[in-house]
Amino acid sequence: MKRRQILAAAGVGLAATVLVGCNKKESATAVTSEECAEPQAETFSWKMVTSWPKNFPGVGVGAERFVEQVNAMSNGRLKVKLYAAGELVPALEVFDAVSRGTAEMGHGAPYYWKGKVPAAQFFCALPFGPNAQEMNAWLYYGGGMKLWEEAYKPFGVLPMACGATGVQTAGWFNKEIKGVEDFNGLKMRTPGLGGEVLTKMGGTVVNLPAGEIFTALQTGAIDATEWIGPYNDQALGLHKAAKYYYTPGWQEPNVTFELDINIKAWETLPADLQAIVRAAARDVNADMLDDYNARNMEAMEQLRSEGVDVRRLPDEVLAKLKVMSAEVVDAAAAADPVASKVWAQQKAYLQRLYDYAESSEKDIYNIRG
């Protein structure tokens, strides 16, 4: 009898313990499995628009990788559907779509919306400016991300670095470049501050999304174009539409791509999902650069083997471009108060990085030949 009484009392105590753990109730009544079930986690379904053609190597695949990472790491709680350029909005309207809430996320290049946010191009690519490692150092540890967020906040957009190309090429030309005078009247597709330098050199800038470049170059609508580098250029078939491939990419020693997020949508996410988005963006920022470093090498080897005429721009031309670039960057900063603030801080920080590079990366490159 005593043993039965003890076991009964133990059973009541167990039930009470389970209830406290499941429902936080001070009760000793029996519980069902439904009462002990975890509350259903809230799920979110978002759209992400991009500036890239579907399945486009490098930058396009990087955007797709970001979506896959978020969907997997969130276990389906944040479901992101990707739309390639033109599927929901045109390639160059990604920022506007995110700003007005047409899509919660976007992936593109900051200098595409310099007409709306003049400071944006300073977070993307500077002629004769920082490489990918230097840009990342400034963004993550030199105050760059804080300035970037301040620049976009009035538009209701939260930016994150989400991909990098590394050093690009100067581009494809159907006109030989022997001297500075060859830029006069040159019609070229090139965005950002590099495009403004081209204009200052006497050329004409034509801004085109990736899907329109080949036809424009092949038909003579433009005389030259730069896109990214051998990996992407080969994928677009640009070597079939131009005679000369010039290096180095003075206009874009690196392009940093961005993830744009509608701030109102962002604020609805719980902290763990926000952390997942940030982690996925950081992962893609590094992975895309690794992809470009590996694939650009392979693509350039193949292009050379197929007889592509790869040339280096003459020293005289590069020297003139460098002078013009400094004038253009300073003028662009002076024309906008936000850009002026960004450039003043960025310029000072980058100079410190450049000074260090003189006795580190640069010296090693020179020594190893």
Stockholm file with secondary structure:
# STOCKHOLM 1.0

chainA/1-369         MKRRQILAAAGVGLAATVLVGCNKKESATAVTSEECAEPQAETFSWKMVTSWPKNFPGVGVGAERFVEQVNAMSNGRLKVKLYAAGELVPALEVFDAVSRGTAEMGHGAPYYWKGKVPAAQFFCALPFGPNAQEMNAWLYYGGGMKLWEEAYKPFGVLPMACGATGVQTAGWFNKEIKGVEDFNGLKMRTPGLGGEVLTKMGGTVVNLPAGEIFTALQTGAIDATEWIGPYNDQALGLHKAAKYYYTPGWQEPNVTFELDINIKAWETLPADLQAIVRAAARDVNADMLDDYNARNMEAMEQLRSEGVDVRRLPDEVLAKLKVMSAEVVDAAAAADPVASKVWAQQKAYLQRLYDYAESSEKDIYNIRG
#=GR chainA/1-369 SS CHHHHHHHHHHHHHHHHHHHHHHCCCCCSCCCHHHHSCCCCCCEEEEEEESSCTTCTTHHHHHHHHHHHHHHHTTTSEEEEEECTTTSSCGGGHHHHHHHTSSSEEEECGGGGTTTCGGGGGGTCCTTCCCHHHHHHHHHHSSHHHHHHHHHGGGTEEEEEEEECCSCCCEEESSCCCSGGGGTTCEEECCHHHHHHHHHTTCEECCCCHHHHHHHHHHTSCSEECCSCHHHHHHHTGGGTCSEEEECCTTCSCCEEEEEEEHHHHTTSCHHHHHHHHHHHHHHHHHHHHHHHHHHHHHHHHHHHTTCEEEECCHHHHHHHHHHHHHHHHHHHHTCHHHHHHHHHHHHHHHHHHHHHHTTHHHHHHHHC
#=GC SS_cons         CHHHHHHHHHHHHHHHHHHHHHHCCCCCSCCCHHHHSCCCCCCEEEEEEESSCTTCTTHHHHHHHHHHHHHHHTTTSEEEEEECTTTSSCGGGHHHHHHHTSSSEEEECGGGGTTTCGGGGGGTCCTTCCCHHHHHHHHHHSSHHHHHHHHHGGGTEEEEEEEECCSCCCEEESSCCCSGGGGTTCEEECCHHHHHHHHHTTCEECCCCHHHHHHHHHHTSCSEECCSCHHHHHHHTGGGTCSEEEECCTTCSCCEEEEEEEHHHHTTSCHHHHHHHHHHHHHHHHHHHHHHHHHHHHHHHHHHHTTCEEEECCHHHHHHHHHHHHHHHHHHHHTCHHHHHHHHHHHHHHHHHHHHHHTTHHHHHHHHC
//
